[in-house]
Amino acid sequence: DSAWGDRALAHALTDELPRQGFRLTNPAAFVAAQPPAADVEIDEGPDGEGTSWSCAHGVGRWLRDCGCRVGRGKNGEQAWRAPLRAAVHLLRDGAAAFFEEEAGELLVDPWAARDEYIHVLLDPDVESRRALLGRHGKGAVEGGGAVRALELLELQHQVMLASTSCGWFFDDIAGLEARQVLRYVARAGELWEAIGGSAPWNELRQILGEARSRLTPANTGADILDSVRLADRLDDRVLVAHVIMRAARPELGAPERLAGHRVDVEIEASGTTRTHVALEGERTGRRYSAWVEHVTDEASGQAFRVREDAADTPAGAESEELTLADLLQGGGHELLEEVLAADIEQARRQTVARRRGWRHLAITGGAVEPGLPPGAAS
């Protein structure tokens, strides 16, 4: 149980370490107490690219097939590293130009605002968003302008995540780490287009087509990018579909937070089947809402009709009636199923834990102290 693990760690740090003659510190405190006695220069590495602790070829492990790898045996080449790096640089450079042009209309110094966006990431709420725009906005940046500025900053966040170093460290582009990098690439492109830009999908696919997996030779980086774009798409409609499916499970109910969004679910009136679902992005403040009606379907037994609020539809377009399948038409199926399955399993574990706790109390007549896991009586 995580609660007992935390207690064991706290006991080790506060009680056992001093008893064994150890003193807890941190790098900054240690350096302050032990000032350096000499200066050293760090080698700039081959061609001035830099050096690293885990590559004998400077930083070749993150750029090319230098020979460094985790696994052993046959088929150990990593020719895929160079195309993946080139694709990420293409994304970075194109997104930077788009960001400078668009954010320059809203922010005094877009790159300084990008750096301070970390405060919104650490504390994603309306106060941190307003504080950031208050410091960096050109005048009063509010409403749609505020949402656009924050979405541009989130685009840069996803672009930086796409350079996560472990994506190149391991042995195959089809591995978990490189695949995660391509998820960041896909999310950045998705945001880029949502803001009104044009992500370079064709150029990315052309470059990544040269990155072939040795585990599954028929697959390339382009295939993996296509796969994650479809499976992991997270737009407003997909999130509403998840809220609907989760709310339909009695053991789950509607979530209060979902994928970086605050969720508000309100039943129209007692006895009706209409429910209003509202989403607000915690980092960007972007809002989306829809009415959901639960109906009986002769074929499946139950179905949902969804109508987006008029304010959330494109200018000049009428709100259309959608089904659950319509919401998921563009993708997002795999991610939705994974998250929903995890939610259901977590609810099952919590139910089992509660039952064990109550059964223990019924048998022993004991009382459970605050903070103790279910079943642990005083």
N, C-alpha and C positions, 0 to 999 in steps of 0.2 A: 504494500500500500504506500502511495506517495507521501501520505502524512507521516507515517512512521519513518520513512526514508529521510524526510526533512528533519525530523527530531533527532535521528541518529547522527546526521551531518552536523547539526547545531551542537549536539553534545560533544562530538569529536573536536570541533573548532574551539569551543569555549571552555571545555573542561579537560579533555584528554591531552590536547597539544601542550598546554602549560604544564600539566602534570609530568609529561615526558620530556620537558625541557625545550620545547619548540616555541617560537614566537611567530604569530601570524603577521604577515606584512604584504606589501604589493610592490610591483616594480618601481613605481615612482618613489615610494618611501625608502626602498633599499638603495636606490641610486643617490638619494639625498643624504643617506647615512654613510654611503661608501662612494665618495666622489672619485671620478676617473683619475688614473695616475698617468695616462699617456693618450695621445691622439693616434688614430689609425685612419687610413683611407680605404674605402670600399672599392674594390675593383669594378670597373664599369662593364666588364664582360666583353664577349665577342661583339665587334662592331659597335660598341658602346650601348648595347641594348639593355644591359643590366645583369644582375646575378640573382641567384636564388639558392635556398638551402637544399632543394630537392632535384636539381638538374645540373649535371656537370658541364652543360653547354650554355651557361648563362641562363637565359629564359627561353631557350629553344623549345622546352616542353609545352609552352603556351603559344607557339608560333608554327612549328613544323615537326616533321618526323625526325626527331633528333636521336632516337634510339632509347630514350628513357621511357620506361613504362612500368606498370604494376605487375602484370601477369608475365608468365614465362611460356616458352614453347613456340609452336609454329604460328604463323599468321599474326605476328606481333607488330606489323607496321602500323603507323598512325598517320598515313598520308591525308587523312580527313582533317587534321588539325589546321592546316593552312587555309582550306576553304571556309571552315567555320570561323576562323579569325577574320578572314576577308569579308564574310557576310556581316559579322557583328560591326566591323568598321564601316561598312556601307550603311548600315542602319544608323550608327552613331553620327556619321557625317551628314547624312541627309536630314535626320531629325534635328540636328543642331542648327542647320540653316533654316529649317521651318520654324523652329522654336525662336530663334533670334528675330525673325521677321514678324511673327505673330505676337509673341510675348512683348516685343519692343513697343507695341502700341498700348500695352496695359501696365507694364512694369518699368520702373526707372532703370534698373540694372537687372536684366533677366537672369544672368548667371549668379549674381549675388543672392537673388531670391531663390534660385535653384538650390544653392548651398544651405540656405536657412529653412528650406522646405522640410528639413529633417525634424524641425520642431512640430510640424503638422503630423509627420509620420509617427513620432513618439507619443503625441497626444492629439489624436484626430477628433476634434470637435469644433463647434462653431466659433468658440473663443480663440483657439489657436489659428484658425483660418483668417479670422478678422484681424488678429494681431499681425500676421505675416503680410497681409495685403495693406494694412495700415502703415507698415514700415516701408514697403517697396512699391506700392501702387502709385500710378500717375494720377494724382487726385483721388477722388472717391471711387474705388472700383467695387461695384455692387451688382447684385442681380446676376444677369447672364454674363456680364463681363467678369465678375468674380469667379463664377463657375468655369468660364473659359480659361482664365489665368491659371486656376488650380489644376485644370485638366492638362494644360501644357506642362506644368511642373510635374505632374504625375507621369506624363509621357517620358520626361527626362529621367525620372526615377526608374521606370521600367527599362530604359535604354542602358542605364548604369548597371542594373541587375544582370543584363545580358552579358556583361563582362566578368561574371562570377568565375573565379579562377579554376575551380574544380571541374568546370566543363571541359577543360583541356587536359587535366591532370591524369585522368584514367584512360582506359585502353580502347574505347570504342564510341563512336558517335551515337550508337543506339543504346548506350548505357544510360543509367538514371541521371547522371550529372550533366552530360551533354544534352540530353533530352530536356532537362530543366532549363538550360540556357535557351534552347529553341522555344520553350514555352514563354520565356520573357520576350524573345523576339516577336512571337506571335501576339502577345498582349500589347507590346509597344505599337505594332502595326495596327492593331484593332483600335487603340486609343487615337493614333494618328489620323485614321479615317473618320472616327467619331467626331473629332474636332473640326473636320473639314478639309484635311489634307489628303494626299495620295501616297500611300505606303508603296515602296518599291518591291512588290511581291514577285514580279517576273524576274527582276535582277537578282533578288535573293535566291529564288529557286534555281536560276541558272548557275550561280556560284555554288550553292549547296549540292547541286547535282553531281559535282565532282567529289563530294565527300561520301565515300562508299563505306558501308558497315562491313566489317570482317565477320561479325557474328551472323548477320543475315545479309549476304552479298547482294541479294536482289534489291535491298533498300538503300537509299541514299539520304543525305541530309534533307533534300527537297521533299522526299516522301514523309520523313518524320515531321517536318514543318507543316505539311498538309494535314497530317494526322492530328497534331496538337491543335491546329487552328479549328478543326471541326469538333474535336472531343472536348476541348477546354474553353470554348467560347463562353464568355460571361457578360452578356448584355442584359438590359433591363427585363426583357421578356423571359429569358432563361431563369432569372432570379425569381420572377413572379411565379413561374412554373414550379420552382422548388418550394416556395412558400405554400402554394396550393397543395402539392403532394405531401409535404410535411404536415400541414394542418389537417389533412384527411386521415392521418394516423393518430388514433386516440392517445397512444403512449407518448407521442411527441408534441403535438400542438404546433402552432405557428411560432417561428423563432423571433426573438427580439433583435438579433443582429445576424447578418448573413453576408459573408464575402466582402467585408469592408463597408457594409450598408446597415443603417438602422432601419428596422422594419416596424411599421405600424399597421395592425390589422384591426378593423372595426366592422362589426356586424351592423347593418343598416338599422334594423329594428327587431324586436323580439318576434320570433315566429317566421321571419323571412329567410330566404335562401341567398340573399345578396350580401356580399362582403367586400369592403373596400381595402385594398392593399396599397400601401404607400412606401416607397423606398427613398432613402436619402444617403448619398455617398458621404461617408465620414471624412474622407480626405478632400473631396471636391465640392460637396454641398449640392451636387446635382440631384434633382428630384424627378421621380417617375411614379405614376399611380394608375391603378386600373380597378374596375369593378369586376368582381368574380361572382357568377351565379352557379349554384350547384343544381344540376338538373338530372332527371332520370333518363337513362338511355336504354332502349329495348335490347340492344346488342350486348353492351358491356355492363349494364346494371346501373352505372353512374357515369356522369361526364360533367365537364365544366364549360361554361361559356364566359368568355372574357372580353370586356370592352374597355379599351384604354381611355383615360380621361382626355377630353378634347385638347386641353392645354399641353399634353404630352405628344400629340401627333404632329407631323410636319405641317408647316404653314400651307393653308389652302386644302389640306386633306381632311376627309371626314373620318371620325373614329370608326374603326371596323370591328365587327364581331369576330373573335378568335376562339379556337379550341386549344386544348393543351398541346396537341400535335403541332398546331401553328406556332405556338410559342417556342417550340424546340426545333422548328424546321431548319434553322441555320446551323444547328449543332448543339454542343453542350451536353449531349446525352451521357457520355461516359463519366464526366466529372460529376454531373448531377446524381447519377446512380451511386457513385463511390461515396459522396458526401451523405446521401440519404441512408445508405447501408450503414455507414459509420454512426450516424445519429441513432438509428434503430438499435444497433448493437450496444451503444452507450446507454440508451434507455433501458434495455434488457438487463445490463449489468447493475444499473442503479436499482432497478426493481428487485433483483435477486438480493442485493446487499441490504435493502430495506427489510425484506422479508426475513433474512437471517437475523437482523438486529432485533426485530419484534419477536421472533421465535425465541431468541436468547432471553429477552426480558420476560416472556411468558413462562419460561422454564425456571429461571433463577429469581425472578422478582427484583432484579437489580435495576440500577439507574445508569443511563449513559451520560457521561460527562461531556460538556461542550468540547468539540475539537477531536474527540476520539472517533475512530472509524466505527461503522455499524457493527454490532456484535461485541464491542469491547466495553464491558461493564466495569464500573469502579469497584 
